[in-house]
Amino acid sequence: IFESKQAINSWGKLATSDMWQEFTGFVTGNKLNQQIHYIDSLFRQAPAVAQLLTNQSVFISAHSSGTNSFDFLFVYSLPNLSHRSTVTDFIKKVNNNKEPLSRSYDDAEIKTIHPINKDSLSFTFLNGILLMSTNQVLVEDAIRQLKSGISFSKDKNFNKVISAAGKNADGNIYINYKKFPGLLNNFMAPALQEDARDLAGFADYSGWDVTIKPSALLFSGFTEANDSSNNFLNLFSKQDPQEIEITKIIPSKTAFLFFMGISDVKAFHRKYKNYLNYKHRSQAYDAFTSEINKKYKVNIERSFLDWIKNEMALVVTEPHSENLNDNSYAVFHTSSIKDASAILNALTDSICNKNSTKKDTVHFGDYVITHIEQDNLLPTLLGWQFKNITKTYFTTIDDYIVMANSPDALIRF
């Protein structure tokens, strides 16, 4: 949901920004751009109507309307109902001075116009609100929603987010994570859409103030995860904030950084295992760890948890293709780099001894890259964020352990 109290000015700034020009290169971005341009151009034909909307809240919400498709609902709050006739006359004017097609739906009147060479546009007035969409079904859904008396305003988690919204921002964006993956699929390669589905359980809502710059969009806000829910973000409850120091060793070509500051790693991991149980994945986790422990006479959880201090991160450097595996890294701050290296090398030795294989190491300058010959350790033990790192090659950099899928990847790092 996007909200703006100065929609005309905000749209003017956004439409001329470099980032918006990039965004319209997507099929989905182009669709949104055309619809906003369309409605904006209609209002600009009537300064009196545009004036009505000045300093009034305008909402644009995105709704899934089928597999890999969605539509937008435009919601305008009118200052008072006396202006309804002004807007109605305006709608008739942009419909080539013809009366719009009209139909009754749940005791509300939906009018539809068909401007020349433009999509049809359906609208209705209800409770002092003007609802508009190129998808008439969305208008019908909105009417039912308003009449039901059930709305976001009764959701205490959403209220926490919207009540903290900045009043002087160019706009505000609100994310409903339960519905968000269906929207993201329109922007993502098929190989990444499974990752997007996991976002449904990330948190409840996010609310961000948006500041529009010529070559940047700045977001500032917070994300709400209900204490009683089983969202991923609740793994961090009762964890103290940590300074982000990991940036001192990650490459300047980093395209994406997913950082986790953790004051108590073992408490975090206990909650992670409870989260897996909620997701019905704990049985697979237990089978995986039990098999490794029994086969190699190790404690695989302690081998990965005992040396992590307070920072974990997924780092993705600028990729050359849709495959992110060769550009994905796991980075961990250690309590003692000497102890961390000793524990991981002992684990490597146990696996090699059992498998009767030679320890696989690569030397690069002063660095030693070692292969732990067990796949899927990171995504299983520490979470979906490390899903692309299925092999376990590691090296030490200052007081950090860095892991990747290959020696070449670590050499590039």
N, C-alpha and C positions, 0 to 999 in steps of 0.2 A: 504494500500500500504506500503510495506517495502522497504526501500532503504539502500544500503550499498556501500561505496566506497572501502571497504576492505572485500569483501564478503567471501573469503576463510578463512581468519583469524577469522572473526566474526562467521562463521558457526562452525569452530572448537571449539571456546569458548562456543557457545550456545549448541552444541550437547553433550558436556560433563557436562553441568550444571545440578544441581538437579532439577530445575524447569522444564527444558525441558523434563527430564525423566518422571516427573509427567504429563506433557502436552501430551506426547505420549500415556498415558493411555486412553485418549479419542479416539474414532474412528476417529474423524476429525483430531486430533493432529497426530495420527499415519499415516494418509493419507498424510499430509503435510510432515512429517518426511521422509516417504518413497520416496516421489517425490524429495525432496532436496537431500537426500542421492544418489538417482539414478543419478541426473544430476551432482552432485558433483563428483561421482565416474567416470562418463564419462570424465569430464574435467581432473581428476587426471591421467587418462591414457595418457594424452598428455600434458607434462609440457610446451610446446611451446604455446599451446592454453591457458592454465592457466595463463601464463605470459602476454598474450595479455589483459587479463581481470583485471590484477593488477592495482589498482588505478583508475579503470573505474567504473562508476555507474552501479550497478545491482539493478533492481527493481523486486519485487515479488508482484503481485496484486491478490487479491482473488475476485472471481466473482460468484454470484449465478448462478447455472446451472439447477435449478429445485427445487421442493419442498424439503426443508431440505437437499440440496446437493449443492456443489460448487466445482470449479476447480481453478487452479492457472495458471497465465501467467507469464513467466520468460522473462525479457527484459534486454538485454545486450547492452551497448553502445560500439561499436568497435572504437579503436583509429583512424583508417582510412580504407578506402575501400580496400586497397591493401592486408589487412589481410583476406579478405573474402575467398580466395582460401585455406588458411591454415585451416580455420574452416570447409570449405566444405570437404576437404580431411579427416579431423578428423571425421566428421559425417559419411563419407563412411566407415572409418575404424571400428567404433563401430557398424556399420551395417553389420558386418562380411564380409567386403570388397565388399559388393554389392551396386550397385547404389540405392539410396533411391527411393521410389515411388514418382513420381512428378506429380503435377497438377497445372493448371493455375487458379488463382482466382483474378479477377479485375486487370489484367495485372501484377500480382505478382506471383511468383512461390513458391508454398508450397511443401516442401519435407517431407516425412514421413518415419521414420525408424522403424524396428520391431526387436529389439535385443532379443536374446533368453531368455525366461523366464522373460521378462520385458514388461511393457506397451509400446504401440506405442508412438512415440514422433514426433510431427510435428513442423517444423520450417520454417522461411522465413527470408530473408534479405530485409530491406527497409529503405532507407534514412540513411544508416550507422548504422542501429539498427538490432540486432538479436533477433527475437521473437520466443519463444519456449513454448509449452504446450502439455500435454498428451491429451488435448481436442482440436481437430482441429478447431472446431467452434470458440473457443476463438482467435485463430490465424487469422481466417477470420474476426472476429469482429475488431481486432486490425488493420488489413490492411485497412478496411473501415474507421476506426477512423483516421488513419494517413492521408489517402488520402482526407478526408473531410476538413482537415485544422482546425477542431474544437477540441480543447484539453483543458486540465486543465490549461495550461499556459495562456489561455485567461480568466480564472476565477479569478477576482481580489481578492476574498476572499481566494481562495486556495493559490494564490501568496503570500499573507500576511503570511500564515503559512509556506510555503516552504522556503521563503526568510529568515526566522528566524532560520532555521535548523542549528544545530551545525555541524561544519566541522570535528571535531575530535572524534565524537561519534562512537561507534561500528556500529550503524545503526540509521535510522530514521523511525518512523511509522506515517503514515498519515491516518486519518479516515474521510471518507465521510459519514456523518450521515444519509443522505437520503437513502443510500444503506446498512448501517451498520446492521440494524435489521435482514435482510435476512441472513447475515453471522452468527450473534450471535445465531440464532435458532439452528445451528448445535451443539452448546455447552450447551444449556440450557434445563432444564426439561420443558415439555409442559406447566405446570402450570405457568411458568415464562415468556413464550414467548410473552404474551400480554403486559407485562411491557416493553419488549424489543422493541416492535413496537412503543412505545411512544418516543423512542430515535431518531426516524426519525425527530422529531420536536424539538430536544434538542438544536442543534446549526448547523452551516454549516460544519466546518472542525476542526479537531484537528491535531496538529503536535507535536510529542514528540521525543526528542533525547533518544536513548536507550544505556545504559551502562550495559554490561553483566558481572555479577559476578558469582562465582561458585555456590552460593546458593541464588542468588537474581537477579532480573531484575529491574533496576532503570530507571524511566521515568521522563523526565523534558521537559516542553514545554508550549504551550498555546492553547486555543480554540477560534476560530473566530465565532462570531455571527453578521451577517450583521445588522446594525442599522435599516434598513428598513424592516427587516424580522420579522416574528412573532414566533421566536424560544423561547423556555423556558428560555434560558440563558439571553435574553434581559430583563427579569424581574429584573435583577440586574444592568442594566444600570443606571448611576447616583447615585449608592449606593457606599459609601466609604468602603474600606476594613476594616475588624474588626479583632482584635486579637482573636485567637482560645484559649479560656480558658475552654471550655466545657470538655476538656480531663481530668480535675482534678476530675470529678465526675463519668465518665463512667467506666464500668468494664474493668479489664485487659483482659477478655475473649471476648472483642469486636472483631468481625470478619469483620465488615463493618461499616464505618462512612461516612454518607452523610451530610456534614456541609454547612450551609448557613449563611454567615455574612451579616447582614442587618443594615444599619444606619438609615433608615426611613421605619418602618414597614408598615405604612399606604400607603405610595407611592408604596411600593412593592405590597401590596394587591390590589391597584387600577389597577396596570399593570397585576396582576394575573387574575382579572376579565375580562380585555380586552383580555387576552390570552384565557380564556374560551370562550369568544365570537367568537374568530377566530376559535376555535376548535368545534364550534357549541354545546357547553356544558353550555352556560350561562343560558338558559331557565331552565334546571334542577337545576342549582345552585340557581336561584331566587325562584323557587318553593319550594325548600328544606328550605331555610332560612326564607321565608315568612310564611310557615306553622308553623315552630317552634316559630317565633316571635309572631304570632297571638295566637297560642295555649297556650303558657306559659307566655305571656305578658313580653317578654324579647327582648333585642337586641343581637342576638347571635354573630354577627360579633364583636361588642364591647366587649362582654364577653370573646372573644378569642384574640383580638388584643390589647386592652388597656394596658395590663400588659407585653407584650413581649418587651424585650429591644433590643438586637442586635444579638442574636445567636439562630438559630433553627437547629435541627439535627435529622436525622433518625439514630438510632443505632441498629445494629443487632448483637447479641452475637452468639457464636458458636452454630449452630443448631444441633439437633440430627436426623433430617429427612428433607425431601424436604419442609415440611410445616414450613414457617418462622414466622407464626403468634405469637407463644408463645415466640419467641426470638426477637421480634421487639419492639422498644421503640421510642417515640417522646420526645425530650428533649429541653426545652426552657429556656433561660436566662431571668430573670425578672427584671423590673425596681425597683420593691419592692416586696419581697416575701410575705410580710404581705398583701399588696393590692391584689396581684395575688390570694392568697389563699382565701381572702374575696370575690372576684368577682366570683371565681369558685364555692365556697360554696353557694353563693347567687343564682347562676344559678341552682345548684343542689336542693336547697330548693324549688325554683319556680317549677321545674319539679315534685318533690315529692308531693308538695301540690296539684298541678293540677291532678296528677295521684292517689292521696290518697294512697301513698306508704310511707313506713318508709325509712328514709335515710340509705343507704347501706354503712357502713364503716367497715374497718378491722384495728385493731391495731397491729403493729409489732414493739416491742421495743418502741422507742420514735417517731416512724413514724405513721401517720394516712393515710390510703389508702381509698379514697372516690370514689364512683361510680356515674358518671353522666349518668342517664338512658336515653341516646339518642345515637343511633348508627350512625356511619359514619360521625361524626363531623369533625375529623381531615382530612380525605381525601377530603371531600367536601370543607371545608373552606380554607385549606392550601395546597392542591395539591396531585398529584399522588404518590409522594414519601412516603406518609403515608398510602398508599392503604391497607397494611396488618394490620393496627390498626383500626379495625372497632368498637370495644368497647372503652369506655372512662373511665378508672380507672386512678386516678392521686394521686401523693403524692409530698411532697416538700423535696428537698435535698439541703442544703445550700441555695443559692439564685436561684435555678433552680426548675422548674416544670417538672416532669417526668410522662409520660402517657404510658399505655400499655393495653393489652386486658384482663388482669385478675389480681387479687390480688397476686396470686402465682408468676406471672411474675415480678411484682414490688418487691416482697420479694426477689427473686433471684437477681434482680438488686442491 
